[in-house]
Amino acid sequence: MYKYLDIPGWFSMHDAYMNLVKYCEDGDTIVEIGTFAGRGTRFLCDALELSGKHDVKVHGIDTFEGSGQEHSGIDFSTLEADFMAKLDDHIQDGRLIVHKSRSDNQELLDSFENGSVFGVIVDGAHTMEAVEDDIVNWWPKIKEGGMMFGDDIEWESVKQGTMRGFNKCGLDSYSILTGDERWSAQVKGDRSREISDTLKLIPGMNCMKLNG
């Protein structure tokens, strides 16, 4: 369950992902828009496995090329290969299906019937237009009782895109779950550098090391 900690990236949606795990049923489908290096994907797939829900399919969608300001300064040359290596067991088992694609690819969208998906995680490009499109495109795919979660709602572009997207889907509100977890860390002894390099001081914020 702790393998996700070895994968770089931003991930603070533990409760959201665990709600998907808790309420989904075997045979359900979950779509994750924006996998990046696979930190959240690993957490979700491991949690599903440990829950005994072995027939839930996770579809991860990413271009593996970055999507704008949130990825500035990052080297993407090995991102796809690293993702595939870190998630190889779930890919080989058929739990994880990887789509190297934009989330608005019409052929990809058409491969999912309306009302066929239990959960959608919106964490792709963070422009207002991209968030709006992801919600408008994927909300019809969710079945009754299913869920849609979106990350980084504190971004004004994401907040505006979320509201505009749900408005277009006939919804006039959405829930925002916020939290602030701050803690310091110091490791004693010979393993201090090894362990400290993997610790995230503020979940979801500075756990991606850009300068080694």
JOVEN-V485502 format. One record per helix or strand of 3 or more residues. SS is the DSSP state (H for helix, E for strand). FROM is the first residue (numbers start at 1). LEN is the number of residues. If there is no record, write none. Layout:
BEGIN
SS/FROM/LEN + SS/FROM/LEN
END
This chain:
BEGIN
H/3/4 + H/14/10 + E/29/5 + H/39/13 + E/57/6 + H/69/3 + H/79/8 + H/88/6 + E/96/5 + H/106/5 + E/117/6 + H/128/12 + E/142/9 + H/156/13 + H/192/5
END
